[in-house]
C-alpha cells in the first residue's frame, strides 16, 4: 500500500509492506520434491524483496527532497541576484527623488518668502 507522508513540508511516498515471507506450502511447490536449499533461497529472496521495497521508498524520498532542494535553491538565487538588487535600486531611486523634491520645495519656499518680503 503506497501513501504519502510529509518530511519538512515535502510529500514523500510511504510504502506499507505486508508480510512478504511465506511458508513452503503457500509458495506453490511440494516439500518432497525440493531440497532445503530451495527453501532457504526462497526465504532469502523474500527478505531481499522486502529490503528492496524499503530501499525504493528511501530512494524516491531522497529524490523528492533533492528536487525540492533544487527548487528552493533556484528561488534563493532569484531573490539574491535579481529581486533584492532591483528592490535596492528602486529604494535608491525613491530616496533620490524624495531628496530632490525636498530641495525643490525648500527653494520654492525661499522664493515665496523673498517675494512676500519684497511686497511688504
Secondary structure, 3 states (H helix, E strand, C coil): CEEEEEECCEEEEEECCCCCCCCHHHHCCCCCCCCHHHHHHHHHHHHHHHHHHHHHHHHHHHHHHHHHHHHHHHHHHHHHHHHHHHHHHHHHHHHHHHHHHHHHHHHHHHHHHHHHHHHC
